[in-house]
Amino acid sequence: MDAYELITRNAAEVVTEEEVRALADDPEGRRAYVGYEPSGVLHVGHMLTANKLIDLQEAGFEVVVLLADVHAYLNDKGTFEEIRETAERMREQFLAYGLREADTEFVLGSEFQFDREYVLDLHALELETTLARAERAMAEIQSGDTVRVSQAVYPLMQALDIHYLDLDLAVGGMEQRKVHMLARDTLPNVGYDAPTALHTPLVADLSTGVGKMSSSTGVTISMEDSRAEIAAKVNDAFCPPTADPGPDDEGRERENPVLQLFEYHVFPRFERVVVRRPEQYGGDLEYDTYAALEADVESGELHPQDAKEALAEYLDRLVEPGRARIRAR
């Protein structure tokens, strides 16, 4: 797989195609980042972007993980002491999950976001941005129903972070798209380059297939869950025998989260997936690609329950190093 294929594997969107191809032509030493609020235990929804960081490291990029303690504080996620304790636990889990420590720089937002130059640039962006535009950018990721002034400042800080961390590529889930578009529009107004962006898909709610996986609104698979907890959650997951389920009774679009987890988490990390079945039910099945597994689900060759049992096994293998690292602290 060449650099461009690694960069764009499982990406929902790149902005722009031309800019990403230029990065792929000369990836060595390029810098990519994802920012995470240290607001709780990591779950597999978060880790989709971590998989992308692993791809980028394989392509030759240096990776920056912003543990955004100031952002978390602005989004009312606890005291700085609580947030920083969570940030350290997240750092350990990212490394256990597969990011190469030698090629990964972990940065707390508070290390540079209180500097005078940064604050003055933030005020310059505030002068260039309407409140309505800032609110639109934050709508997908704010906590609570009431918009606070701090939450309007939040996306402007995300835009500035991209410049101050000296990045070539900003990575995030599709919920970050509006923030990155705000950055592309506003940073040139204060003399900085518009960032190149890559967006990953969102894993659907595990129970319903509607919306996105979120620890605040539904069931998630935590990076600290036990093998039994993972198996129980996957066993209860929404998994019709298709990758394209119809809308629910309220007309809301749905995805198959079990198949999404195979596509975005399991197959990028394992060369072969084995689904174990008793001989009387046809014996084991082996897959080298996600497309082959999906085709067998669609045809009925692979029963959703057998797929769930295999998914629980492989997710546990991905999560176990993080559990062990936390236990050893």
Backbone hydrogen bonds, N-H to C=O, Kabsch-Sander energy under -0.5 kcal/mol:
donor,donor_aa,acceptor,acceptor_aa,energy
6,L,2,D,-2.3
7,I,3,A,-2.7
8,T,4,Y,-2.3
9,R,5,E,-1.2
11,A,8,T,-2.3
12,A,199,H,-2.5
13,E,199,H,-1.6
15,V,197,A,-3.0
20,V,16,T,-2.2
21,R,17,E,-2.4
22,A,18,E,-1.7
23,L,19,E,-1.7
24,A,20,V,-2.4
25,D,21,R,-1.6
26,D,22,A,-0.7
26,D,23,L,-0.8
29,G,60,G,-1.7
30,R,27,P,-2.2
32,A,62,E,-2.5
33,Y,169,L,-1.9
34,V,64,V,-1.5
36,Y,66,L,-2.9
39,S,37,E,-2.0
44,V,221,I,-2.0
46,H,43,H,-1.0
47,M,43,H,-1.6
48,L,44,V,-0.5
48,L,45,G,-0.8
49,T,46,H,-1.3
50,A,46,H,-0.8
51,N,47,M,-2.2
52,K,48,L,-1.4
53,L,49,T,-1.9
54,I,50,A,-2.0
55,D,51,N,-2.1
56,L,52,K,-2.4
57,Q,53,L,-2.3
58,E,54,I,-2.1
59,A,55,D,-1.6
60,G,56,L,-0.6
60,G,57,Q,-1.0
61,F,56,L,-2.7
62,E,30,R,-3.8
63,V,103,D,-2.2
64,V,32,A,-2.9
65,V,105,E,-2.8
66,L,34,V,-2.2
66,L,64,V,-0.6
67,L,65,V,-0.8
67,L,107,V,-2.9
68,A,36,Y,-2.3
68,A,66,L,-1.1
69,D,67,L,-2.0
72,A,68,A,-2.3
73,Y,69,D,-2.1
74,L,70,V,-2.5
75,N,71,H,-1.6
76,D,73,Y,-1.7
77,K,72,A,-2.2
83,I,79,T,-2.7
84,R,80,F,-2.6
85,E,81,E,-1.7
86,T,82,E,-1.9
87,A,83,I,-2.2
88,E,84,R,-1.9
89,R,85,E,-1.6
90,M,86,T,-2.3
91,R,87,A,-2.3
92,E,88,E,-1.9
93,Q,89,R,-1.9
94,F,90,M,-2.6
95,L,91,R,-1.9
96,A,92,E,-2.1
97,Y,93,Q,-2.2
98,G,94,F,-1.1
99,L,94,F,-1.8
101,E,99,L,-0.5
103,D,100,R,-1.0
104,T,101,E,-1.3
105,E,63,V,-3.0
106,F,104,T,-0.6
107,V,65,V,-2.4
107,V,105,E,-0.5
109,G,67,L,-1.5
111,E,108,L,-1.9
112,F,109,G,-1.8
113,Q,109,G,-2.6
115,D,112,F,-1.2
119,V,115,D,-2.4
120,L,116,R,-2.5
121,D,117,E,-2.3
122,L,118,Y,-2.5
123,H,119,V,-2.2
124,A,120,L,-1.9
125,L,121,D,-2.3
126,E,122,L,-2.1
127,L,123,H,-1.7
128,E,124,A,-0.9
128,E,125,L,-0.6
129,T,125,L,-0.7
129,T,126,E,-0.7
134,A,130,T,-2.0
135,E,131,L,-2.4
136,R,132,A,-2.1
137,A,133,R,-1.9
138,M,134,A,-1.5
139,A,135,E,-1.1
141,I,138,M,-1.6
142,Q,138,M,-1.4
147,V,145,D,-0.5
151,Q,148,R,-0.7
152,A,148,R,-1.1
152,A,149,V,-0.7
153,V,149,V,-1.6
154,Y,150,S,-1.5
156,L,152,A,-0.5
156,L,153,V,-0.6
157,M,153,V,-1.9
158,Q,154,Y,-1.9
159,A,155,P,-1.9
160,L,156,L,-2.1
161,D,157,M,-2.6
162,I,158,Q,-1.2
163,H,159,A,-0.9
164,Y,160,L,-2.7
165,L,161,D,-2.2
166,D,163,H,-1.7
167,L,162,I,-1.6
168,D,31,R,-3.3
169,L,31,R,-1.7
170,A,196,T,-2.7
171,V,33,Y,-2.7
171,V,169,L,-0.5
172,G,198,L,-1.9
174,M,200,T,-1.4
176,Q,173,G,-2.5
177,R,174,M,-1.4
180,H,176,Q,-2.3
181,M,177,R,-2.5
182,L,178,K,-2.1
183,A,179,V,-2.3
184,R,180,H,-2.3
185,D,181,M,-1.8
186,T,182,L,-2.6
187,L,183,A,-2.2
189,N,186,T,-1.1
190,V,186,T,-0.6
190,V,187,L,-1.6
191,G,188,P,-1.3
192,Y,187,L,-2.4
197,A,15,V,-2.6
198,L,170,A,-2.5
199,H,13,E,-2.9
200,T,172,G,-2.1
205,D,210,V,-1.0
206,L,219,V,-0.8
209,G,205,D,-2.4
211,G,253,E,-0.5
213,M,203,V,-3.3
217,T,214,S,-0.8
218,G,214,S,-2.0
222,S,220,T,-0.8
223,M,42,L,-3.2
225,D,222,S,-1.3
230,I,226,S,-2.5
231,A,227,R,-2.3
232,A,228,A,-2.3
233,K,229,E,-2.3
234,V,230,I,-2.7
235,N,231,A,-2.4
236,D,232,A,-1.4
237,A,234,V,-1.3
238,F,206,L,-2.6
242,T,240,P,-2.0
248,D,252,R,-2.1
251,G,248,D,-2.2
255,E,209,G,-2.3
258,V,238,F,-0.8
260,Q,256,N,-2.2
261,L,257,P,-2.3
262,F,258,V,-1.7
263,E,259,L,-2.6
264,Y,260,Q,-3.2
265,H,261,L,-1.8
266,V,261,L,-1.9
267,F,262,F,-2.6
269,R,266,V,-1.4
270,F,266,V,-1.6
273,V,287,Y,-2.7
275,V,273,V,-0.5
275,V,285,L,-3.2
276,R,274,V,-0.7
281,Y,278,P,-1.6
282,G,279,E,-2.1
283,G,278,P,-2.2
285,L,275,V,-2.4
287,Y,273,V,-2.6
293,L,289,T,-1.3
294,E,290,Y,-2.8
295,A,291,A,-2.2
296,D,292,A,-1.7
297,V,293,L,-1.9
298,E,294,E,-2.5
299,S,295,A,-2.1
300,G,296,D,-1.0
301,E,296,D,-0.9
302,L,296,D,-2.2
303,H,301,E,-0.6
307,A,303,H,-2.1
308,K,304,P,-2.5
309,E,305,Q,-2.1
310,A,306,D,-1.9
311,L,307,A,-2.6
312,A,308,K,-2.6
313,E,309,E,-1.6
314,Y,310,A,-2.3
315,L,311,L,-2.9
316,D,312,A,-2.0
317,R,313,E,-1.6
318,L,314,Y,-1.6
319,V,315,L,-2.4
320,E,316,D,-2.6
322,G,319,V,-0.9
323,R,319,V,-1.8
324,A,320,E,-2.7
325,R,321,P,-2.2
326,I,322,G,-2.1
327,R,323,R,-2.3
328,A,324,A,-1.6
329,R,326,I,-1.0
